[in-house]
Amino acid sequence: MKVTQLFTEFFESEKASGIVLILCTVLSLLLANSMFQESYEAIWHYQLGHHSVEYWINDGLMTIFFLLIGLELEREIYIGELSSVKNALLPVIAAVGGMLVPAGIYMIFNYGTLTQAGAGIPMATDIAFALGVLSLLGSRVPTSLKVFLTALAVIDDLGAILVIAIFYTDNLSLLNLGIALGIMGVLFVFNRMKVNNWIPYILGGIGMWYFMLNSGIHATIAGVLLAFVIPFGDGTKKTISYSLQHFLHKPVAFVILPLFALANTAVIFGGDWVEGLTYENSIGIFLGLVLGKPIGIFLFCLLFVTLGVCKLPEDLRWKQIIGTGFLAGIGFTMSIFITLLAFKGQPEDVTISKIAILISSLVAGIIGYTFLSISLKKGNKVE
């Protein structure tokens, strides 16, 4: 299978980032539950301008993360795994199953309750963590499995972005939204006129971010929209899209996502945290990520492959799809991100949800790694 250099670069940076994220999460949890608790929390609540450091990370720096996701998705659509309907269908179908089933499981436990807004939490997959765990299996992992998980996770993130835009928007300001979309329209015209200087796109992107922030729609959406008006061209190294994606990989993987992990996993385990795991919200998150993800991905893939709509790559087996489904249950970054939006102004629900996400992601990762480790054993023929 031909794999573009940029995909390889993306995979390498994401798997390394997964390891860094694990270390940052452990460090953050230790500091938040140590004698340095107050000082550590004060760092993230320190005011810069009219907002906290944590706010600028979540609403500012994470926009750059979403820009990178958008650029990767654009590349996949034009020349990658999503460029042909035949190749795109399997990860698209897997992603849909991996979003609908977990959300459905969550709603079984939370429909009609104060926490039903959290249905989007178990729908998400953390690319960095998932690929980080997959990379631990080394050269035994077939390229098609790496591509499948990456494409699935990217589409999953697009689904999460749509969920954020549609379901987690309060007090919509049509004027600010209109200005943001107007700027996007101007940048699209620049794109069609083949303006290949990155400066107007970056300046326009900052304007889009500002007006999107004030529109009521989460500002990070501006990052994805900006990605699709940046000229892709033929996708070679000389294009703005390629250069920007290449430039952003390491800052996002080793600065932005670790900062997000540090700021958002400073969870204090109070005396009643175990009891919190028995709440409907926690059960919905756990079952959604640990069981809903692999069940949804496997069943949707099996159904559509059986119907002849798409086909399984020759070097993959169904057990490996199940194992990948468990890895997709590592929600972490996107799940925590959606938690912050779903339970805004409900700190107790945010804390309980974060603990449930951390435990669920850990369990899903361990099961996924074990499952794939067995199915990918050298010389082990998997049916």
C-alpha positions as CSV (number, residue, x, y, z in Angstrom):
1,M,0.0,0.0,0.0
2,K,1.4,3.4,-1.0
3,V,1.5,5.8,2.0
4,T,2.3,9.4,1.5
5,Q,5.2,10.9,3.4
6,L,3.0,13.4,5.2
7,F,0.8,10.5,6.5
8,T,3.9,8.8,7.8
9,E,5.0,12.0,9.4
10,F,1.5,12.5,10.9
11,F,1.5,8.9,12.3
12,E,5.0,9.2,13.7
13,S,4.2,12.5,15.4
14,E,0.9,11.3,16.8
15,K,2.2,8.1,18.2
16,A,5.0,10.0,20.0
17,S,2.5,12.6,21.2
18,G,0.4,9.8,22.7
19,I,3.3,8.8,25.0
20,V,3.9,12.5,25.9
21,L,0.1,12.9,26.7
22,I,0.3,9.8,29.0
23,L,3.2,11.4,30.9
24,C,1.5,14.8,31.1
25,T,-1.8,13.2,32.4
26,V,0.0,11.2,35.1
27,L,2.0,14.3,36.1
28,S,-1.1,16.5,36.2
29,L,-3.1,14.0,38.3
30,L,-0.2,13.7,40.8
31,L,0.2,17.4,41.2
32,A,-3.5,18.0,41.5
33,N,-3.7,15.5,44.4
34,S,-0.5,16.5,46.2
35,M,0.6,19.3,48.6
36,F,1.1,21.5,45.5
37,Q,-2.7,21.3,44.6
38,E,-3.5,24.9,45.2
39,S,-0.5,26.3,43.4
40,Y,-1.0,24.0,40.5
41,E,-4.7,24.9,40.1
42,A,-3.7,28.6,40.4
43,I,-1.6,28.3,37.3
44,W,-4.5,27.3,35.1
45,H,-6.9,29.9,36.7
46,Y,-4.4,32.8,36.4
47,Q,-6.0,35.6,34.5
48,L,-4.6,36.8,31.2
49,G,-6.7,39.7,29.9
50,H,-10.3,38.8,31.0
51,H,-9.9,35.1,30.8
52,S,-7.9,32.3,32.5
53,V,-4.9,30.4,31.1
54,E,-7.1,27.3,30.9
55,Y,-9.6,29.3,28.7
56,W,-7.0,30.5,26.3
57,I,-5.7,26.9,25.9
58,N,-9.2,25.4,25.3
59,D,-10.6,28.2,23.2
60,G,-7.4,29.6,21.6
61,L,-4.6,27.0,21.2
62,M,-7.0,24.2,20.5
63,T,-8.2,26.1,17.4
64,I,-4.8,25.3,16.0
65,F,-5.3,21.7,16.8
66,F,-8.6,21.7,14.9
67,L,-6.9,23.5,12.0
68,L,-4.4,20.6,11.8
69,I,-7.2,18.1,11.9
70,G,-9.0,20.0,9.1
71,L,-5.8,20.1,7.0
72,E,-5.3,16.3,7.5
73,L,-9.0,15.7,6.6
74,E,-8.6,17.8,3.5
75,R,-5.6,15.9,2.4
76,E,-7.3,12.5,3.0
77,I,-10.2,13.7,0.9
78,Y,-8.1,14.9,-2.0
79,I,-5.3,12.4,-2.3
80,G,-5.5,10.1,0.8
81,E,-7.6,7.2,2.0
82,L,-10.8,9.2,1.6
83,S,-10.1,10.2,-2.0
84,S,-12.0,7.3,-3.5
85,V,-15.4,6.2,-2.4
86,K,-14.3,2.5,-2.3
87,N,-11.4,3.3,0.1
88,A,-13.3,5.8,2.2
89,L,-16.4,3.8,2.9
90,L,-15.0,1.4,5.4
91,P,-13.5,3.9,7.8
92,V,-16.5,6.3,7.3
93,I,-19.0,3.5,8.1
94,A,-16.8,2.4,11.1
95,A,-16.7,6.0,12.4
96,V,-20.5,6.4,12.1
97,G,-21.1,3.1,14.0
98,G,-18.5,4.2,16.5
99,M,-20.4,7.4,17.2
100,L,-24.0,6.3,17.1
101,V,-23.8,3.2,19.3
102,P,-21.9,4.9,22.1
103,A,-24.3,7.9,22.1
104,G,-27.2,5.5,22.1
105,I,-25.8,3.6,25.1
106,Y,-25.2,6.8,26.9
107,M,-28.8,8.0,26.3
108,I,-30.2,4.7,27.6
109,F,-28.9,5.7,31.0
110,N,-29.2,9.4,30.8
111,Y,-32.2,10.3,28.7
112,G,-34.5,12.8,30.5
113,T,-31.8,13.5,33.2
114,L,-29.7,16.6,33.8
115,T,-26.8,14.9,32.3
116,Q,-28.3,13.9,28.9
117,A,-26.3,16.7,27.3
118,G,-23.2,14.5,27.7
119,A,-24.3,12.1,24.9
120,G,-21.5,13.5,22.7
121,I,-18.8,12.5,25.2
122,P,-18.4,8.8,24.4
123,M,-18.6,9.5,20.6
124,A,-15.1,10.8,20.4
125,T,-11.7,9.2,19.7
126,D,-8.4,10.6,20.7
127,I,-6.1,10.3,17.6
128,A,-2.8,10.8,19.5
129,F,-3.6,8.3,22.3
130,A,-5.1,5.7,19.9
131,L,-2.1,5.8,17.5
132,G,0.3,6.0,20.5
133,V,-1.0,2.7,21.8
134,L,-1.1,1.1,18.3
135,S,2.6,2.1,17.8
136,L,3.6,0.1,20.9
137,L,2.9,-3.0,18.8
138,G,5.7,-2.1,16.5
139,S,6.3,-3.5,13.0
140,R,3.6,-6.2,13.4
141,V,0.9,-3.6,12.6
142,P,0.0,-3.7,8.9
143,T,0.0,-0.3,7.1
144,S,-3.7,-0.8,6.2
145,L,-4.6,-1.0,10.0
146,K,-2.7,2.2,10.7
147,V,-4.5,4.0,7.9
148,F,-7.8,2.5,8.9
149,L,-7.5,3.8,12.5
150,T,-6.2,7.2,11.4
151,A,-8.9,7.7,8.9
152,L,-11.6,6.5,11.4
153,A,-10.2,8.8,14.1
154,V,-10.1,11.8,11.7
155,I,-13.7,11.2,10.5
156,D,-14.7,10.7,14.2
157,D,-13.2,14.1,15.0
158,L,-15.1,15.7,12.2
159,G,-18.3,14.1,13.7
160,A,-17.3,15.5,17.1
161,I,-16.8,18.9,15.5
162,L,-20.3,18.8,13.9
163,V,-21.8,17.7,17.3
164,I,-20.1,20.7,19.0
165,A,-21.3,23.1,16.3
166,I,-24.9,21.8,16.3
167,F,-25.6,20.7,19.9
168,Y,-23.3,22.8,22.1
169,T,-24.0,26.2,20.8
170,D,-25.7,28.8,23.1
171,N,-27.0,32.3,22.4
172,L,-26.2,32.3,18.7
173,S,-25.3,35.8,17.3
174,L,-26.2,35.8,13.7
175,L,-24.3,39.0,13.1
176,N,-21.0,37.7,14.4
177,L,-21.5,34.3,12.7
178,G,-22.3,36.1,9.4
179,I,-19.1,38.2,9.7
180,A,-17.0,35.0,10.4
181,L,-18.6,33.2,7.4
182,G,-18.1,36.4,5.3
183,I,-14.4,36.4,6.1
184,M,-14.4,32.7,5.1
185,G,-16.0,33.6,1.8
186,V,-13.4,36.2,1.1
187,L,-10.6,33.6,1.8
188,F,-12.4,31.2,-0.5
189,V,-12.3,33.8,-3.3
190,F,-8.5,34.2,-2.6
191,N,-8.2,30.4,-2.9
192,R,-10.0,30.3,-6.3
193,M,-7.8,33.2,-7.4
194,K,-4.8,31.1,-6.5
195,V,-3.4,33.5,-3.9
196,N,-0.6,31.4,-2.5
197,N,0.7,33.7,0.2
198,W,-0.2,32.4,3.6
199,I,-0.4,35.8,5.3
200,P,-4.0,36.7,4.3
201,Y,-5.2,33.3,5.3
202,I,-3.7,33.5,8.7
203,L,-4.9,37.1,9.3
204,G,-8.4,36.0,8.0
205,G,-8.3,33.0,10.2
206,I,-7.6,35.2,13.3
207,G,-10.6,37.3,12.3
208,M,-12.8,34.2,11.8
209,W,-11.7,33.0,15.3
210,Y,-12.6,36.3,16.9
211,F,-16.1,36.6,15.4
212,M,-16.8,32.8,15.8
213,L,-15.9,33.2,19.5
214,N,-18.4,36.0,19.8
215,S,-21.1,34.2,17.8
216,G,-21.9,31.6,20.4
217,I,-20.5,28.7,18.3
218,H,-17.3,27.3,19.8
219,A,-14.3,29.3,18.4
220,T,-12.3,26.1,17.6
221,I,-14.8,25.5,14.7
222,A,-13.0,28.4,12.9
223,G,-9.9,26.2,12.7
224,V,-11.6,23.5,10.7
225,L,-13.3,26.0,8.4
226,L,-10.0,27.8,7.8
227,A,-8.4,24.5,6.7
228,F,-10.8,24.1,3.9
229,V,-10.2,27.5,2.3
230,I,-6.4,27.2,2.4
231,P,-5.2,26.3,-1.1
232,F,-4.5,22.6,-1.4
233,G,-3.2,22.7,-5.0
234,D,-1.6,19.4,-6.0
235,G,-0.7,18.6,-2.5
236,T,3.0,18.8,-3.0
237,K,5.6,20.3,-0.7
238,K,5.3,23.7,-2.4
239,T,1.7,24.2,-1.5
240,I,0.5,26.3,1.5
241,S,-1.6,23.4,2.8
242,Y,1.4,21.0,2.9
243,S,3.8,23.5,4.4
244,L,1.3,24.5,7.1
245,Q,0.4,21.0,8.0
246,H,4.1,20.0,8.1
247,F,4.9,23.1,10.3
248,L,2.0,22.5,12.8
249,H,2.6,18.8,13.5
250,K,5.2,19.1,16.2
251,P,3.8,22.2,17.9
252,V,0.4,20.6,18.1
253,A,1.7,17.2,19.2
254,F,4.3,18.3,21.7
255,V,3.1,21.7,22.9
256,I,-0.7,22.3,22.4
257,L,-2.0,18.8,23.3
258,P,0.3,18.3,26.3
259,L,-0.8,21.8,27.6
260,F,-4.4,20.8,27.1
261,A,-3.8,17.5,29.0
262,L,-2.1,19.3,31.8
263,A,-4.8,22.0,32.1
264,N,-7.7,19.7,31.9
265,T,-6.7,16.6,33.8
266,A,-5.9,18.5,37.0
267,V,-8.7,16.4,38.5
268,I,-8.9,16.3,42.3
269,F,-10.0,12.8,43.5
270,G,-12.3,13.7,46.4
271,G,-13.5,11.1,49.0
272,D,-16.6,10.4,47.0
273,W,-15.1,9.9,43.6
274,V,-15.7,6.1,43.6
275,E,-19.4,6.8,44.3
276,G,-19.4,9.1,41.3
277,L,-18.5,6.2,39.1
278,T,-22.0,4.7,39.9
279,Y,-23.8,7.7,38.5
280,E,-25.8,7.3,35.3
281,N,-23.4,9.8,33.6
282,S,-20.3,7.8,34.5
283,I,-21.9,4.5,33.5
284,G,-23.0,5.9,30.2
285,I,-19.5,7.2,29.4
286,F,-17.8,4.0,30.5
287,L,-20.1,1.6,28.6
288,G,-20.2,4.0,25.6
289,L,-16.4,4.1,25.2
290,V,-15.4,0.6,26.4
291,L,-18.2,-1.4,24.7
292,G,-20.1,1.0,22.5
293,K,-17.1,1.9,20.4
294,P,-15.9,-1.6,19.4
295,I,-19.5,-2.9,19.1
296,G,-20.6,0.0,16.8
297,I,-17.5,-0.2,14.7
298,F,-17.5,-3.9,14.3
299,L,-21.2,-4.3,13.6
300,F,-21.5,-1.5,11.1
301,C,-18.4,-2.7,9.2
302,L,-19.7,-6.3,9.3
303,L,-23.1,-5.3,8.0
304,F,-21.9,-3.2,5.1
305,V,-19.1,-5.6,4.1
306,T,-21.7,-8.4,4.1
307,L,-24.0,-6.3,2.0
308,G,-21.2,-5.7,-0.5
309,V,-21.2,-1.9,0.0
310,C,-17.5,-2.0,1.0
311,K,-14.8,-4.5,1.6
312,L,-12.2,-5.4,4.3
313,P,-8.6,-4.9,3.2
314,E,-6.9,-8.2,2.3
315,D,-4.3,-8.0,5.1
316,L,-6.9,-7.3,7.9
317,R,-9.0,-9.7,9.9
318,W,-12.2,-9.1,11.9
319,K,-10.4,-9.6,15.2
320,Q,-8.1,-6.7,14.3
321,I,-11.2,-4.5,13.5
322,I,-12.5,-5.4,17.0
323,G,-9.2,-4.6,18.6
324,T,-9.1,-1.3,16.7
325,G,-12.6,-0.6,17.9
326,F,-11.4,-0.8,21.5
327,L,-8.5,1.6,20.7
328,A,-11.1,4.0,19.3
329,G,-12.7,3.9,22.8
330,I,-9.8,6.1,24.0
331,G,-11.8,9.3,24.1
332,F,-9.5,11.5,26.2
333,T,-8.9,14.9,24.4
334,M,-12.1,15.2,22.5
335,S,-14.2,13.6,25.2
336,I,-12.9,16.0,27.8
337,F,-13.3,18.9,25.3
338,I,-17.0,18.0,24.8
339,T,-17.4,17.5,28.6
340,L,-16.4,21.1,29.2
341,L,-19.1,22.3,26.7
342,A,-21.8,19.9,27.8
343,F,-21.5,20.7,31.5
344,K,-20.6,24.3,31.4
345,G,-21.3,25.8,34.8
346,Q,-21.6,22.3,36.4
347,P,-18.2,21.7,37.9
348,E,-19.2,18.5,39.8
349,D,-20.4,16.8,36.6
350,V,-17.3,18.0,34.8
351,T,-15.0,16.4,37.4
352,I,-17.0,13.1,37.6
353,S,-17.0,12.9,33.8
354,K,-13.3,13.5,33.5
355,I,-12.6,10.7,36.0
356,A,-15.0,8.4,34.0
357,I,-13.2,9.4,30.8
358,L,-9.7,8.7,32.2
359,I,-10.7,5.3,33.5
360,S,-12.7,4.3,30.4
361,S,-9.9,5.4,28.1
362,L,-7.3,3.4,30.2
363,V,-9.5,0.2,30.2
364,A,-10.3,0.6,26.4
365,G,-6.6,1.1,25.6
366,I,-5.4,-1.9,27.6
367,I,-8.1,-4.2,26.1
368,G,-7.3,-2.9,22.6
369,Y,-3.6,-3.4,23.0
370,T,-4.0,-6.9,24.4
371,F,-6.5,-7.9,21.7
372,L,-4.3,-6.6,18.9
373,S,-1.1,-8.0,20.5
374,I,-2.7,-11.5,20.4
375,S,-4.2,-11.2,16.9
376,L,-1.0,-9.8,15.4
377,K,1.4,-12.4,16.9
378,K,4.0,-13.4,14.4
379,G,2.9,-16.4,12.5
380,N,-0.5,-16.4,14.1
381,K,-3.1,-16.7,11.4
382,V,-6.2,-14.8,12.5
383,E,-9.6,-15.6,11.0
